[in-house]
Amino acid sequence: MRVLLVLLALLAGGLASAEPRIVATGDLGVVVERSTGSVLIVDQSELGVIARVEGFGDLSHASIVFSPDQRFAYVFGRDGGLTKLDLTTQAIAARVIQAGNAIGGAISDDGTLVAVSNYEPGGVRIFDADTLEMVADIPTGSKTIGLVDAPGRRFVFSLWDDGETWIADLSGAALEVTRFGDVGANPYDALITADGRRYIVGLFGEDGLTAFDLWSDSPLQQKILSGYGRGEEDLPVYKMPHLEGWALAGDRFALPAVGHHQVLWVDARTLEEIGRTETHGQPVFAVARPDGRHVWVNYAHPDNDTIEVIDTLSGEIIRTLKPGPAVLHMEFAPRGHRVWLSVRDADRIDVYDTRTFEKLAEIPADTPSGIFFTARAHKSGL
């Protein structure tokens, strides 16, 4: 507790004036401060803040990936900014404005390439992870979404306007792009499973999803969960669920349903629906504790003050928490004993024990949103 108080005192006194602190990076994380263009570097064990770093531009929709050695965080901003943050010096190492409106990014499996998905001008641009010099430009004529890394120095992404999925292969001397049409109407997000086998695309313009088997020499697309989509009632969708929030719990996925107050349970082998859990609101993220025993769910406006915890064996809600207004993101410690929640409109991060559900800490932050721990460096698709 003494360490936590010291760190909070540093935060209150202005971290910009504190001397940079050299630390091991395996226990660190980065929290996006949405409205101020800044990020916090946090320590998981000490439950506190090491530094605040400014100068990241528009972080109203931001995501982060990490270098394999966990030293660098690559921050993708809404304004097209790609920023390389050095966690050991708590300073920006490089920054480029690569587009007018960006929606996220990915890092190749070997850690040498960083790709950015763009709304304006569309397409994907790929950069050298060391220098941030552009090495490939893939125009699409469409907004791109669902950009992920795939094994073999590949990136996979989908086109909102054209209903296509593209695979960019940079394993050889020249870039090779494979295109798949008729994926479905208005792909809005996508995920890749941790084993790199399945790329699954969510569709906003029609019911269902489309899955690709990337282990196949010629990946084939398959429509799945036809009819779940937005359902018979045309409910307003206040915030699209993030398919990266699909939780793999044992032999089943927990899927946040679009336009429903439900979490869908999906057989991970057959990709068929096997059940539903009625929830507090429209789920945004359904995130599994790393051991898969529980799934934690947060919700879209106006129900975003609530977290529900679902038992994966029974599909029943076993705990309801009310952290505060606008709980935007959840991130588990790598072994799952704690979870960090961003409570944007209360300007703080809450940390909970995942077994007792006791709140362990409240950490001040300015409109926090995404929370990203460096353990992501060793996971595909994150």
C-alpha positions in Angstrom: 0.0 0.0 0.0 2.9 2.4 0.7 4.2 2.0 -2.8 0.7 2.6 -4.2 0.4 5.8 -2.2 3.8 7.0 -3.4 2.8 6.4 -7.0 -0.5 8.2 -6.6 1.3 11.1 -5.0 3.6 11.3 -8.0 0.5 11.3 -10.3 -1.2 14.1 -8.3 2.1 16.1 -8.3 2.6 15.9 -12.1 4.4 12.9 -13.5 5.9 14.9 -16.4 8.4 16.4 -13.9 9.4 13.0 -12.4 12.7 11.4 -13.4 12.3 8.5 -15.9 12.4 5.2 -14.1 14.1 2.2 -15.7 12.0 -0.9 -15.1 11.6 -4.4 -16.4 8.8 -4.4 -18.9 7.1 -7.7 -18.4 4.9 -6.4 -15.6 3.9 -3.2 -17.3 0.8 -2.0 -19.2 -0.4 1.1 -21.1 -3.7 2.9 -20.5 -5.1 5.2 -23.1 -6.3 8.6 -21.7 -9.0 9.2 -24.3 -9.5 13.0 -24.3 -6.0 14.3 -23.6 -3.9 12.5 -26.2 -1.8 10.9 -23.4 -1.1 7.4 -22.0 -0.3 6.1 -18.6 2.4 3.5 -18.1 1.2 1.3 -15.2 2.8 -1.4 -13.1 0.5 -4.4 -12.5 2.2 -5.6 -9.3 2.4 -2.2 -7.6 -1.1 -1.3 -8.8 0.0 2.2 -9.8 1.3 4.6 -12.4 4.9 4.9 -13.4 4.6 7.7 -15.9 2.2 9.8 -18.0 3.4 10.4 -21.6 1.8 13.1 -23.8 1.8 13.8 -27.5 -0.2 11.0 -29.1 -2.8 13.1 -30.9 -6.4 11.9 -31.2 -7.0 8.9 -29.0 -10.8 8.8 -29.2 -10.5 5.4 -30.8 -7.1 4.0 -30.0 -5.4 0.6 -29.8 -1.9 -0.7 -28.9 0.4 -3.6 -29.8 3.8 -4.5 -28.4 7.2 -5.4 -29.7 8.3 -9.0 -29.0 10.8 -7.9 -26.3 8.0 -5.8 -24.6 10.1 -2.7 -24.8 8.0 -0.7 -27.3 4.3 0.0 -27.5 2.9 1.0 -30.9 -0.1 3.3 -30.4 -2.7 3.7 -33.2 -4.6 6.9 -33.0 -7.9 8.0 -34.7 -6.1 10.9 -36.5 -3.9 8.5 -38.4 -1.0 8.8 -36.0 1.3 5.8 -35.5 3.4 6.4 -32.4 6.2 4.2 -31.0 6.5 4.5 -27.2 9.6 3.3 -25.4 8.5 1.8 -22.0 12.0 1.8 -20.6 12.5 5.5 -21.0 8.8 6.5 -20.8 9.2 8.6 -23.9 8.0 8.7 -27.5 10.7 7.1 -29.8 9.1 7.9 -33.1 5.8 9.2 -34.6 4.3 9.5 -38.1 0.9 10.7 -39.3 0.3 8.0 -41.9 -3.4 8.7 -42.9 -6.4 11.0 -42.1 -8.5 8.5 -40.1 -7.2 5.2 -38.7 -9.0 2.4 -36.9 -6.3 0.2 -35.4 -3.3 -1.9 -36.3 -1.3 -5.1 -35.8 2.3 -6.3 -35.6 3.7 -9.2 -37.6 4.6 -12.5 -35.8 8.3 -11.8 -36.2 7.9 -8.3 -34.8 9.5 -6.5 -37.8 6.4 -5.0 -39.4 3.6 -2.8 -38.1 0.4 -2.5 -40.1 -2.3 0.2 -39.8 -5.9 0.0 -40.9 -7.4 3.2 -42.3 -10.8 4.7 -42.9 -9.4 7.7 -44.8 -8.0 7.2 -47.4 -8.8 3.6 -46.8 -6.5 0.6 -47.2 -3.6 -0.7 -45.1 -0.2 0.7 -44.8 2.7 -1.3 -43.4 5.8 0.1 -41.7 9.2 -1.0 -40.5 8.8 -1.6 -36.8 12.2 -0.1 -36.0 12.2 3.1 -38.1 8.5 3.6 -38.9 9.4 4.0 -42.5 6.6 2.8 -44.8 7.4 -0.5 -46.6 4.1 -1.2 -48.3 0.9 0.6 -49.2 -2.2 -1.5 -50.0 -5.0 0.8 -51.3 -8.5 -0.8 -51.2 -10.9 1.9 -52.1 -12.8 1.1 -48.9 -12.7 1.5 -45.2 -10.7 -1.3 -43.8 -11.6 -3.1 -40.5 -10.6 -6.2 -38.6 -6.9 -6.0 -39.2 -5.0 -8.8 -37.5 -1.6 -10.5 -37.7 -1.6 -14.1 -38.9 1.3 -16.7 -38.8 3.8 -16.5 -41.6 4.3 -12.7 -41.7 0.8 -12.2 -42.9 -1.9 -9.6 -42.2 -5.6 -10.2 -42.7 -8.3 -7.5 -43.0 -11.8 -6.8 -44.3 -13.5 -4.1 -46.3 -16.5 -2.4 -44.9 -17.8 -1.0 -48.2 -17.1 -3.9 -50.5 -17.7 -6.9 -48.3 -14.3 -8.5 -49.0 -11.5 -10.0 -47.0 -7.8 -9.7 -48.1 -4.7 -11.5 -46.9 -1.4 -9.6 -47.3 1.6 -12.0 -47.3 5.0 -10.4 -46.7 6.9 -13.6 -46.1 8.7 -13.4 -49.5 10.7 -10.9 -51.5 7.5 -9.2 -52.8 4.1 -8.5 -51.2 1.4 -10.9 -52.3 -2.3 -10.0 -51.8 -5.1 -12.6 -51.9 -8.7 -11.3 -52.1 -11.9 -13.0 -51.1 -15.3 -11.6 -52.3 -18.8 -12.1 -51.1 -17.9 -12.1 -47.4 -21.1 -10.3 -46.5 -22.6 -6.9 -46.1 -20.7 -4.3 -44.1 -18.1 -6.2 -42.2 -17.6 -4.2 -39.0 -15.0 -6.1 -37.0 -13.1 -9.4 -37.0 -10.9 -11.6 -34.9 -8.3 -14.3 -35.3 -8.2 -17.3 -32.9 -5.1 -17.6 -30.7 -3.9 -20.6 -32.8 -4.0 -18.5 -35.9 -6.4 -20.9 -37.6 -9.7 -19.1 -37.9 -10.4 -15.5 -39.0 -14.0 -14.6 -38.2 -15.7 -11.5 -39.6 -18.8 -9.9 -38.0 -21.4 -8.5 -40.4 -23.4 -5.4 -39.7 -25.5 -5.4 -42.9 -26.8 -8.9 -42.6 -27.4 -11.7 -40.0 -24.5 -14.0 -39.2 -20.7 -14.0 -39.6 -18.1 -15.4 -42.0 -15.3 -17.6 -41.0 -12.0 -18.5 -42.8 -9.8 -21.5 -42.1 -6.3 -20.1 -42.5 -4.7 -23.5 -42.0 -6.0 -24.5 -45.4 -3.7 -24.0 -48.4 -6.7 -22.3 -50.1 -8.7 -20.7 -47.3 -12.4 -21.2 -47.8 -15.1 -18.9 -46.3 -18.0 -20.3 -44.4 -21.2 -18.4 -43.2 -21.9 -19.2 -39.5 -24.5 -18.3 -37.0 -26.9 -17.3 -39.7 -29.9 -15.5 -38.2 -28.4 -14.4 -34.9 -27.3 -10.9 -36.1 -29.5 -8.0 -35.1 -32.5 -10.3 -34.8 -36.1 -9.7 -35.5 -36.3 -6.5 -33.5 -34.4 -3.7 -35.1 -32.9 -2.5 -31.8 -30.7 0.6 -31.8 -27.0 -0.3 -31.6 -25.3 2.3 -29.4 -21.9 0.8 -29.6 -20.8 -2.0 -31.9 -19.4 -5.0 -29.9 -15.7 -5.7 -30.4 -15.1 -9.2 -31.8 -11.7 -9.2 -30.2 -13.9 -9.5 -27.1 -14.9 -13.0 -28.1 -14.0 -15.1 -25.1 -12.7 -18.6 -25.6 -13.6 -20.5 -22.5 -12.6 -24.2 -22.8 -14.5 -25.6 -25.8 -16.8 -22.7 -26.4 -16.8 -19.1 -27.4 -18.8 -16.3 -25.6 -20.0 -13.9 -28.3 -21.4 -10.4 -27.6 -24.6 -10.4 -29.7 -25.2 -7.3 -31.9 -28.4 -5.5 -31.0 -29.4 -7.9 -28.3 -29.1 -8.0 -24.5 -27.5 -11.4 -24.8 -24.2 -13.3 -24.9 -24.2 -16.2 -27.3 -22.4 -19.5 -26.6 -20.7 -21.0 -29.6 -19.1 -24.4 -30.0 -15.4 -23.7 -30.8 -15.1 -26.7 -33.0 -18.3 -26.6 -35.1 -18.9 -22.8 -34.8 -22.6 -23.6 -34.1 -24.7 -21.8 -31.5 -25.3 -23.9 -28.3 -27.0 -21.4 -26.0 -27.6 -17.8 -24.9 -27.3 -15.8 -21.6 -29.6 -12.9 -21.0 -27.7 -9.9 -19.9 -28.0 -6.4 -18.4 -27.6 -4.6 -21.7 -26.0 -4.8 -25.1 -22.6 -6.4 -24.6 -19.5 -4.7 -25.9 -16.7 -6.9 -24.6 -17.1 -10.5 -23.3 -13.7 -11.3 -22.0 -12.6 -14.7 -20.5 -10.5 -14.9 -17.4 -7.3 -16.5 -18.7 -8.2 -19.9 -17.2 -11.6 -19.7 -19.0 -13.6 -20.3 -15.8 -15.5 -17.0 -15.9 -16.4 -14.4 -18.6 -16.6 -10.8 -17.7 -19.0 -8.6 -19.7 -19.4 -4.8 -20.1 -22.1 -2.9 -21.9 -23.0 -0.1 -24.2 -24.7 3.2 -23.3 -27.0 3.6 -21.4 -26.1 0.5 -19.4 -22.4 1.0 -19.3 -22.0 1.4 -15.5 -22.3 -2.4 -15.0 -20.1 -5.5 -15.2 -21.6 -9.0 -15.1 -19.6 -12.1 -14.5 -20.8 -15.3 -16.2 -20.0 -18.9 -15.1 -18.9 -20.7 -18.2 -20.1 -24.1 -17.0 -23.7 -23.1 -16.3 -24.0 -19.9 -18.4 -25.4 -18.2 -15.4 -24.6 -14.7 -14.1 -22.9 -15.1 -10.8 -21.9 -11.6 -9.9 -22.9 -8.0 -10.8 -20.6 -5.1 -10.2 -21.3 -1.4 -10.5 -17.9 0.2 -10.9 -19.2 3.6 -12.2 -20.2 5.5 -15.3 -18.8 4.3 -18.7 -16.8 1.1 -18.0 -15.1 0.9 -21.4 -12.4 -1.8 -21.2 -11.2 -4.8 -19.2 -7.8 -6.3 -19.1 -6.8 -9.4 -17.1 -3.4 -10.0 -15.5 -1.7 -12.7 -17.5 -2.6 -15.4 -15.1 -6.0 -14.0 -14.3 -5.8 -13.2 -10.6 -6.7 -9.5 -11.2 -8.7 -7.5 -13.7 -8.3 -3.8 -14.5 -11.3 -1.8 -15.5 -11.3 1.7 -17.1 -14.2 3.8 -15.6 -14.0 6.7 -18.1 -16.5 9.1 -16.7 -15.2 8.7 -13.1 -11.6 9.4 -14.3 -10.2 6.3 -12.7 -9.1 2.7 -13.2 -10.4 0.1 -10.8 -8.6 -3.1 -10.0 -10.4 -6.2 -8.8 -9.5 -9.6 -7.4 -11.1 -12.0 -9.8 -11.9 -14.7 -7.3 -13.2 -12.7 -4.3 -14.5 -9.7 -6.5 -12.9 -7.4 -3.9 -11.8 -4.0 -5.2 -8.1 -3.7 -4.6 -7.3 -0.2 -5.9 -8.6 2.9 -7.5 -6.0 4.7 -9.8 -6.7 8.2 -11.0 -6.6 8.6 -14.8 -8.0 11.2 -17.2 -10.9 9.7 -19.2 -9.3 6.2 -19.4 -10.4 3.8 -22.2 -8.2 1.0 -23.5 -5.9 -1.0 -21.1 -3.2 -3.1 -22.7 -0.6 -5.2 -20.8 2.7 -6.2 -22.3 1.9 -9.9 -22.1 -0.1 -9.3 -25.3 3.3 -9.3 -27.1 3.3 -13.0 -27.1 -0.3 -13.6 -28.3 -1.5 -13.7 -31.9 -4.1 -11.2 -32.9 -3.6 -8.9 -29.9 
